[in-house]
Amino acid sequence: MLEIPKNKVWMWQMGKVLPELKVILKICFTLQVSVLDFLNQETLKENYSQFRAMPQNQVRDSSTKKLEVKFDSDRTQQLLENVLQANEQPLPMTAVAKRLGYPKRVLYRHFPELCRAISAEYVKYIKESRIKRIEYCCAEVKQAVRQLHTEGIYPSEASISRLLAKPGCFRDKQVRAALRAARKEICLEP
């Protein structure tokens, strides 16, 4: 009658989640009871048979109806092709779908090849960005090792981290290897 999922009602019943005020008000309006009567279990038990007899078409309201969006296949295909050919930073399919105003699932259903190509471009971009970031961090670590060594300070991870723009770069194995190589160059490691 209320178009509320059963699992949501179950969670309320088990005490895991409390219903929102607007949901309580909707229930009270549908059942034609006051909030106080709704919260009083005895009153609800007395009126239970009356609630079950209500026709379901009286219960539905306009806020639960879904808006139907007409799918423009040609325009959407053109927009996806433009996204793929654009010289901008590649976007994930979720962002592309949001930008176009359609669910990602709908786009994959209608244009699987284009969607896979856009996703592949994004994955390629992420991999290239990661490689560039690691190379930059390695160069930054080598420079920091040289700087600390000339100042007479042992180039430990902690002392180097203070000089780095992003101290978390030591999470990558390649950056740690660059640190060992830089220490080796100045004869601090065998």
C-alpha positions in Angstrom: 0.0 0.0 0.0 2.7 2.5 0.9 5.2 1.5 -1.7 7.9 1.1 0.9 10.4 -1.7 0.4 9.9 -4.7 2.8 13.5 -4.7 3.9 13.2 -1.0 5.0 10.2 -1.9 7.2 12.0 -4.9 8.6 15.0 -2.7 9.5 12.6 -0.4 11.4 11.0 -3.3 13.1 14.3 -4.7 14.2 15.4 -1.3 15.5 18.4 -1.1 13.2 17.2 2.1 11.5 14.6 4.7 12.4 12.1 5.9 9.8 12.4 9.5 8.6 9.8 12.0 9.7 8.5 12.5 6.1 8.0 8.7 5.8 6.1 8.6 9.1 3.9 11.5 8.0 3.2 9.7 4.7 2.2 6.6 6.5 -0.1 8.6 8.8 -1.7 10.4 5.9 -2.2 7.2 4.0 -3.7 5.4 7.0 -5.7 8.6 8.0 -4.4 8.6 11.6 -2.6 11.1 13.7 1.1 10.7 14.4 0.2 10.2 18.1 -2.3 7.4 17.2 0.3 5.9 14.8 2.9 5.7 17.5 0.4 4.2 20.0 0.3 0.5 19.1 -3.1 -0.1 20.7 -4.9 2.4 18.5 -3.3 0.8 15.4 -4.4 -2.7 16.4 -8.0 -1.5 16.8 -8.0 0.1 13.3 -6.0 -2.6 11.5 -9.0 -4.2 9.7 -10.0 -0.8 8.4 -6.5 -0.2 6.9 -6.4 -3.6 5.1 -9.7 -2.8 3.4 -8.4 0.5 1.8 -8.0 0.2 -2.0 -4.4 0.6 -3.2 -5.2 3.2 -5.8 -6.1 5.7 -3.0 -2.6 5.3 -1.5 -0.4 6.1 -4.4 0.8 9.7 -4.6 2.6 11.6 -7.4 5.9 11.7 -5.6 6.5 8.0 -6.1 5.9 8.0 -9.8 9.1 7.7 -11.9 9.8 10.2 -14.6 10.1 8.6 -18.0 13.0 10.0 -20.0 12.8 9.5 -23.7 16.1 8.0 -25.0 17.5 9.8 -28.0 19.7 7.2 -29.6 21.3 9.2 -32.4 22.1 12.2 -30.2 23.5 10.0 -27.4 25.7 8.1 -29.8 27.0 11.3 -31.2 27.7 12.6 -27.7 29.5 9.4 -26.7 31.7 9.6 -29.9 32.5 13.2 -29.1 33.6 12.2 -25.6 35.8 9.5 -27.0 37.4 11.9 -29.6 37.8 14.8 -27.2 41.3 15.9 -26.3 40.3 16.5 -22.7 41.1 14.5 -19.7 39.3 11.1 -20.0 36.4 10.5 -17.7 35.0 7.3 -16.2 31.8 6.0 -17.6 29.9 6.9 -14.5 30.8 10.6 -15.0 30.0 10.4 -18.7 26.6 8.8 -18.0 25.9 11.5 -15.4 26.9 14.2 -17.8 24.5 12.8 -20.5 21.7 12.3 -18.0 21.3 8.6 -18.5 22.1 5.6 -16.2 25.4 3.9 -17.1 23.5 0.6 -17.6 21.3 2.1 -20.3 24.3 3.5 -22.2 26.1 0.1 -22.0 23.0 -1.7 -23.2 22.7 0.6 -26.3 26.3 1.3 -27.1 28.5 -1.4 -25.6 31.5 -0.8 -27.9 31.6 3.0 -27.4 31.3 2.6 -23.6 34.0 0.0 -23.5 36.3 2.3 -25.6 35.6 5.2 -23.3 36.4 3.0 -20.2 39.5 1.7 -21.9 40.7 5.3 -22.5 40.1 6.2 -18.9 42.0 3.1 -17.6 44.9 4.0 -20.0 44.9 7.5 -18.7 44.9 6.3 -15.1 47.8 4.0 -15.7 49.8 6.7 -17.5 49.1 9.2 -14.7 50.3 6.7 -12.1 53.5 6.1 -14.1 54.1 9.9 -14.4 53.4 10.4 -10.7 55.8 7.6 -9.7 58.5 9.0 -12.0 58.0 12.5 -10.5 58.2 11.0 -6.9 61.4 9.1 -7.8 63.1 12.3 -9.1 61.9 14.2 -6.0 63.3 11.5 -3.7 66.7 11.5 -5.5 66.9 15.3 -5.2 66.0 15.2 -1.5 68.6 12.5 -0.8 71.3 14.7 -2.4 70.1 17.8 -0.6 70.1 16.1 2.8 73.5 14.5 2.2 75.1 17.9 1.3 73.6 19.2 4.6 75.1 16.4 6.5 71.8 14.8 7.4 71.2 11.0 7.0 68.5 10.6 4.2 66.0 8.5 6.1 62.4 8.1 4.9 61.2 10.5 7.6 63.6 13.2 6.8 63.0 12.9 3.1 59.2 12.8 3.6 59.4 16.3 5.1 60.9 17.6 1.9 58.4 15.9 -0.5 55.2 17.5 -1.8 53.4 14.2 -1.3 55.0 12.2 1.6 52.8 9.2 0.9 54.7 8.3 -2.2 56.8 5.8 -0.3 53.9 3.4 -0.6 55.0 2.6 -4.1 57.8 0.0 -4.5 59.4 1.9 -7.3 59.9 5.0 -5.0 61.4 2.9 -2.3 63.8 1.4 -4.9 64.7 4.9 -6.1 65.5 5.8 -2.5 67.8 2.8 -2.2 69.5 3.6 -5.5 70.0 7.2 -4.5 71.6 6.1 -1.2 73.8 3.7 -3.1 75.0 6.5 -5.4 76.3 8.5 -2.4 77.7 5.3 -0.9 75.3 5.0 2.1 74.1 1.6 1.1 76.0 -1.4 -0.1 
